Amino acid sequence: MKTIDLLHKAFLFIWADAITRAAQPRYNHPFKFYLVHEAQPNAFATPGGNVYVVDSLLYFVKNSEELAGTLCHEVSHTIHRDTVTLMEKDQKLEKREVGAAILLGPTRAHLLAILLLGKLHSLSYSRDVESRADVTGSDICAGAGYNPWGLVWLFQDFDNAKMGQVPQLLSDHPSNQTRVDALEKHFRKDPSVFAKFNADSKSAAPFVVPKNVAEVFMH
């Protein structure tokens, strides 16, 4: 699996930059976004502020808000230390390996993240943990200037997708309708933040991945 630094991909810089500015005050390690190559659409976060996006996800999302919602959701798992907690529950992963992802620097952390990817796929967050990441993610989206309804639209797209196209980050998560209901309740509770955002997905500009974008591969 090759790794590409998202911050060196011009067309994705704006997402990483805006989300980082909104989320960074909530976390004590710098956030870094990376693109990895894998067949199934996915996104995942590892301890230390590293957020990985599978390139095929860029072809699954319908608009910028859905991509932003995905990134904000994963950033929220990091803020809440959900990945650390999940891995600590698995007896096959030692706590010192979790600490290594934070302390050993980018290259070692990336290698560890790739090794843990299969393990993370076999684990799953609880309904409450996922809903909390959705809510925090929607707050970060709003703070970054992205429409938080993007998460709702993403869940709806998931319900309409064929199983082979379903992102891993959604396929083993709790009921989408339950998560949509929780997000809509959160939006209603804070109209000063969320009322200005349009709930209609038709209001969003389609997301198109440009061709021939320069990529910088990491060693």
C-alpha positions in Angstrom: 0.0 0.0 0.0 1.5 3.3 -1.1 0.9 6.4 0.9 0.5 10.0 -0.4 0.6 13.1 1.7 -2.8 14.8 1.2 -1.3 18.2 1.9 0.7 17.8 -1.3 -2.4 17.2 -3.4 -3.6 20.7 -4.4 -7.3 19.8 -4.8 -7.5 18.3 -1.3 -5.4 20.9 0.6 -8.4 23.1 1.3 -10.2 20.2 3.1 -7.3 19.2 5.3 -6.4 22.8 6.1 -9.9 24.0 7.0 -10.7 20.9 9.1 -7.3 21.1 10.9 -7.9 24.7 11.9 -11.3 23.9 13.3 -10.3 20.7 15.0 -6.8 21.4 16.3 -7.8 23.3 19.5 -9.5 20.1 20.6 -6.4 17.9 20.3 -2.8 18.1 21.5 -1.0 16.6 18.5 -0.9 18.0 15.0 -3.4 16.5 12.6 -2.0 15.1 9.3 -4.0 13.7 6.4 -2.8 11.0 4.1 -4.2 9.2 1.1 -3.7 5.5 0.8 -4.5 3.1 -2.0 -7.0 0.3 -1.4 -9.9 -1.2 -3.3 -12.7 -0.5 -0.9 -13.7 3.1 0.0 -12.7 3.8 3.6 -11.2 6.3 6.0 -9.6 5.7 9.4 -7.7 7.5 12.1 -4.7 6.3 14.2 -3.4 7.7 17.5 -1.2 10.8 17.2 -3.4 12.8 14.8 -2.9 10.8 11.6 -6.1 10.5 9.4 -5.9 8.2 6.4 -8.3 8.3 3.4 -8.5 5.6 0.9 -8.5 7.0 -2.6 -11.5 5.1 -3.8 -13.6 7.0 -1.2 -13.1 10.1 -3.4 -15.1 8.4 -6.1 -17.9 7.3 -3.7 -18.8 10.7 -2.2 -21.2 12.8 -4.1 -20.1 16.3 -3.0 -17.6 18.2 -0.9 -19.7 18.1 2.2 -19.8 14.3 2.2 -16.0 14.2 2.0 -15.6 16.9 4.7 -18.1 15.0 6.9 -16.1 11.8 6.6 -12.9 13.5 7.5 -14.5 15.4 10.4 -16.0 12.1 11.7 -12.6 10.4 11.7 -10.9 13.4 13.3 -13.5 13.2 16.1 -12.6 9.6 16.8 -9.0 10.8 17.4 -10.2 13.7 19.6 -12.2 11.3 21.8 -9.3 8.7 21.8 -11.8 6.1 20.5 -9.2 4.3 18.4 -6.9 4.0 21.4 -9.7 2.7 23.6 -10.8 0.2 20.9 -7.3 -1.2 20.4 -6.6 -1.4 24.1 -9.6 -3.7 24.4 -8.1 -6.1 22.0 -5.6 -8.3 23.8 -3.5 -8.9 20.8 -2.4 -5.2 20.6 -0.1 -4.0 23.3 -0.4 -0.5 24.8 3.3 0.2 23.9 2.4 -0.2 20.2 -0.3 2.4 20.6 2.2 4.7 22.2 4.6 4.1 19.4 2.2 5.5 16.8 2.3 8.8 18.7 6.0 8.9 19.6 8.0 7.4 16.7 7.4 10.0 14.1 5.6 10.0 10.7 7.4 7.1 8.9 7.2 4.6 11.7 3.7 5.8 12.6 2.5 5.3 9.0 3.9 1.8 8.9 2.2 0.9 12.1 -1.1 2.4 10.8 -0.9 0.2 7.8 -0.2 -2.9 9.9 -3.1 -2.1 12.1 -5.5 -1.4 9.3 -6.5 -5.1 9.1 -7.0 -5.3 12.8 -9.1 -2.1 12.9 -11.3 -3.6 10.2 -12.1 -6.5 12.5 -13.1 -4.3 15.3 -16.0 -1.9 15.5 -17.1 1.0 17.6 -20.2 1.0 19.7 -23.4 2.8 18.7 -22.7 5.5 21.4 -19.1 6.0 20.2 -20.2 6.4 16.6 -23.0 8.8 17.4 -20.6 10.9 19.5 -18.1 11.1 16.6 -20.9 12.1 14.3 -22.0 14.9 16.6 -18.5 16.2 17.2 -17.8 15.8 13.5 -20.8 17.9 12.6 -19.5 20.6 15.0 -16.1 20.6 13.3 -17.7 20.7 9.9 -19.7 23.7 10.8 -16.6 25.4 12.4 -14.6 24.7 9.2 -17.4 26.2 7.0 -18.6 22.9 5.5 -22.3 21.9 5.6 -22.7 19.3 8.4 -25.6 17.8 6.5 -23.0 16.1 4.4 -22.8 13.3 7.0 -26.6 12.7 6.7 -26.3 12.6 2.9 -23.5 10.2 3.1 -25.5 7.8 5.2 -28.4 8.1 2.8 -26.1 7.3 -0.1 -24.8 4.3 1.8 -28.4 3.0 2.1 -28.8 3.3 -1.7 -25.4 1.8 -2.6 -24.6 -1.7 -3.7 -22.8 -3.7 -1.0 -19.6 -3.9 -3.0 -19.5 -0.1 -3.1 -20.2 0.4 0.6 -17.3 2.1 2.5 -15.9 0.0 5.3 -16.2 3.0 7.6 -20.0 2.6 7.2 -20.6 -1.1 6.7 -19.8 -2.2 10.2 -21.1 0.8 12.0 -24.5 1.1 13.7 -27.9 1.8 12.0 -27.6 4.7 9.6 -31.1 5.9 10.4 -30.3 6.0 14.1 -27.3 8.2 13.4 -29.3 10.4 11.0 -31.9 10.9 13.8 -29.2 11.8 16.3 -27.6 14.3 14.0 -30.9 16.0 13.1 -31.7 16.2 16.8 -28.3 17.9 17.4 -28.9 20.3 14.6 -32.3 21.3 16.1 -30.8 21.9 19.5 -28.4 24.5 18.3 -30.1 26.6 15.5 -27.6 29.4 16.0 -24.9 27.1 14.5 -26.8 24.8 12.2 -29.9 26.7 10.9 -27.9 28.5 8.2 -27.0 25.2 6.5 -29.2 23.8 3.8 -30.5 20.3 4.4 -31.1 19.6 0.7 -28.3 17.6 -0.9 -29.2 19.3 -4.2 -27.7 22.5 -2.8 -24.2 21.0 -2.8 -21.8 21.2 -5.7 -20.9 17.8 -7.1 -17.5 16.5 -6.1 -15.2 15.6 -9.0 -11.7 14.3 -8.7 -9.5 16.2 -11.1 -7.3 14.2 -13.5 -3.5 14.4 -13.6 -3.1 15.9 -10.2 0.5 15.9 -9.0 1.2 13.4 -6.2 4.1 13.3 -3.8 4.8 9.8 -2.5 6.3 9.3 0.9 9.4 7.1 1.4 
